[in-house]
């Protein structure tokens, strides 16, 4: 997964030995990375500077919405 990077923002692949087969790709503008960027902007975290703060706090949350 990536915010933008290349055209593909998310990809799923299956590896078998030296072979790697791409099963599914999601392309820009659909991106979980861009959604996370919006969360950072809402919290006034500088782009490409403080992302680690939200990612570092994530494990300390409570799983309220687990199905």
Secondary structure, 3 states (H helix, E strand, C coil): CCCCCCCEEEEEEEEECCEEEEEEEEECCCCHHHHHHHHHHHCCCCCCCCHHHHHHHHHHCCCCCCC
